[in-house]
Amino acid sequence: MAALASVGRSSLHLLASVGQVAIYAGLTVTHMVRPPFYGREFLNALLTIGYFSLPVVGLTALFTGGALALQIYAGGARFSAEAVVPSIVAIGMVRELGPVLGGLMVAGRVAASIAAEIGTMKVTEQIDALVTLSTDPMKYLTVPRVLAATLALPVLVGVGDAIGILGGYLVGITTLDFNAAAYLKNTVDFLETWDVVSGLIKGAAFGFIVALMGCFHGMRSGRGARGVGRATIDAVVSASILILAANFLLTNLFFAA
C-alpha cells in the first residue's frame, strides 16, 4: 500500500501543478486585453527577449543547418539521392528544427532570466511593494513579458530559419560541391508558404510557454538564494518539456489538417 500511496501522491501533485499552470495561463491571457497597459515594461521585455537573443539563436541555426546538410548528404548518398539535400534542409529547418531549437535556446536564456528576476523581486519583497502601491504584479510583471515573448519568438524563428538555410547552403557549395544556383533553385522550388507559416505559429506558442514558465516559477519562488535557484531550474526544465510536448501536438495538428 505504501507504493500505491506514493504513486497517488505523485499523481495528485502533478495534476495540481497542471491546474495551477492552466489557471495562471488563463489569468495572463485575460489580463492582456484589460487595461492598464505598461508599454515601457513591454518594450524593455521585447528588447531583452528578442534582440538580445538573436546571437544565440543565429549561431545555433547556422551550425545546425550546416550539420543537417552533411547528415542528409551522407544518408542520401546511400540511395543516390544527394540532390534532395537543399530541399530537405530548408523544409527541416522551417518546419521543425528552427522553431524547436530556437524555442529551447530562448528557454535556456529567457525563462531562467525571468524566473531569477521575479524570484529575486519576491525575496526582496518588491512584489509586496507593488501590491502596496495598488499595482497588479500580474499586469506589471507577467503580461508584458509573455506578450513580448509571444511576438518576438516568431521573428527569431524566421531569422533562425534563414540563417540555418544559409548554413546548409555554405556547406553545400564549399564542402559538398553543389552548384550555388542549383542549390538555391531547389530550395525555393520545394519550400511552400505553409512550411514557413507553420514554423512561425510554433514559434509564437513556444514564446508564450517560455515566458509563462519563467513568470510562473518566479512568482512561486521560495525564500532565499536556494529558492530562487530552484525556481530558475524549474522554469527552464518545465519550459523545455512543454516546448517538446507542444511541438508534437502542433505537428500532429498540422499533419491532420
N, C-alpha and C positions, 0 to 999 in steps of 0.2 A: 504493500500500500504506500510505503514511503516513496517508491519510484514513481508511482502514478500521481501522488500528490505533488512531486517535483515537476512532472510534466504539466500538470494542471496549473501550477503557479506560473510556470514559464509561459504557457499559452495565454493565461489571463493578463499577464504583464505585457505580452506582445500586442494583444487586442486593445488593451488600454492605451498603449503608446500609439497605435494606429489611429484610434479615435481622437486622441489629443492632437495629433498632427492634422487630421482631417478638419477638426474644429478650428484649429489655428489657420489653416489654409482658407477655410470659408470666411473667417473674420477678416483675413487680409484682403480677399477679393471684394468683400462688401465695403471695406474702408477705402478701397481705391476709387470708388465712384461717389464718395461723400466728402464734402469739404470739412475742415480746411485742408489745403494742399501746401506742402512745403517744397517749393520749387528749388530753393538753394540746396537742400539736402538731396533732392533728386539729381541735380546737376553734378554735385560732388560725387554721388554714388555712380553716376553714369561715367564720369571721368575715371574713377578708381577701378570700376569693374570692367569697363570697355577698353578705354585707351591703354591703360597700364597692363592689360592682359594680352595685348597684341604680340609682344615679343615671344612669350612662351607658346602661344597658340601658333604663331607663324613658324617658329623653329620646329615645333612638333610636327606640323603638317608637312614642312619641307622634307624632313628626313623620312617621314612615313611614306610620302609619295615616291621618293627615290627607292626605298626598300621594297615597296609594293611592286614597282616596275621590275626590279630584279627578280623577285619571287615569282611573279606571273610569267616572266620570260623563261625562267628555269622550268616551271611546270608546263608551259605551253610548248617548249621545245621537244618534250616527250611525245607530243601528238602533232608536231609540225604546225603548230598554231601560234607562232610567235607574233603574227600580225595583230592579234587581239589585245596586245599589251596596252596601247593607247586608250582604247575604249573601256577596258575593264578598270584601268587605273582611274579614269575620270568617273565612271559610274560608282566604283567602290568608294572613292573619296567623298563624292557629294551625297551619296545615299546613306553611307554607314560610318566610315572611318572619320570623316571630317566632323560631323556632329558629335559622335561618341567621344573621340579623343579630345576634341575641343571642350566638351562638357566636363570630362574628367580632369583636364588640366585646370580649367576655371574652378572646378570644385576644390581641388587641392589648394588653390591660391585664394579664392574669394570666400568660400564657405568657412575656411579656417580664420581668415581675417575678420569676417563679420562676427563670428562666434566669439573670438577673443575680444573684439572691441566692445560688443554689447555685454559680454560676460564681465569685463572689467568695469564697465559702467554700473552694472548691477552690484558688484562687490564694493565699489566705492560710493554706492548709494546715489549715483547721479540719476538713475531711473526714478527713484523715490522723489528726487528733487523736481523732475519733470512733472510728476503727478501733483506735487505741491503747487507747481506753477500752472495747474489746470491744462497741461499738455498731455495728450494721449500718447503713451510710448508706442503703441501700435502704429498710429498715423505718422509719428515723427521719426521712428527708427525703422520699422519693418516695411511699411508701404513704399517709401522712396527706394529702398534697396531692392525689393522684389520687383518693382516696376522697372527699375533701371536694368537689372539683370535680364529680365524677360525681353526687353527691347535691344539690349546690347549683344546678347549672345548670338542671335541670328546674323548680325553683322560680322561678328568674329568668325562664325562658321563659314559665311560666304568668303571672307578674306582667306581663311584657312583652306577652303576648297581650292581657290585659285592658286595659292602657294603650293599646295600638295600636288596639283596637276603640273605646276611648273617644275616641282622636284622630279616627278616622273619623266617629264619632257627632257630635263637636263641629263638625267641618267640615260634616257633612251638615245639621245643623239651623241652623247660623249662616250658611253660605255657599250651600248648595245647596237650601235651602228645603224640607227633608224635615220631615214631621211626626215629633215626637220619639217618640211611642208607636208609630207605624207602623214607624219605623226599628228600634226595639228588638224589636218583634214579628218582623220579617223576620230579624233577626239570630238570635234564639232558634229560630225555626221551621226554619231551614235548616242550623244548626250541629249536627252529630252528635257523639256521645261519642267515636267513633273518630278524628274530626278532632283533638280535643284530645289524646287519648292518643298518637296517632302523633307529634305535635309534642313531647310530653314525652319519648318514647323517643329521639327525635333529640337532644333536649337532653342527656340522660344520656350518649349516645355522644359528643357534641361536648365535654362536660365532661371525659370520660376522655381524649380526644385532646389537649385544650388543656393539661391538667396533665402528661400524659405527655411531650409535646414539650418543655415547659418544663424538666422534670426531666432528660430525656434529654440535651438540648443543654447544660444547666447542668453535668451530670456530665462531659461531654466537652469542656468549655471549655478553651481554650488558656491559656497563661500570660500574665499582664499584662492591662492595660486593653483592648488590642486583641482579645485572645482572648475576654474577657467580652462585649465589644461584638458580636463576630461570633456568639457563641453566642446572644445576645439576638435578633439579626436572624434567624438560622436558626430559632429557636424560633417566632417569630411567622409567618414565611413558611411553614414546614412545617405548623404547626397550621392556618393558613388554607387551604392547599391540601388537606390531609387532610379538613378540615370540608366543603369543597365536594365532594370525591370521595365521602365517606361520605354526604353528603346525597343525591347521585344514586343511590348503591347502595341506601340505605334507602327512598327514594321508589320506586325500581323494585321493591323487595321488597314494599312495602306495596301498590303498584299490582297486582302479580301475585297477592297474597293476596286 
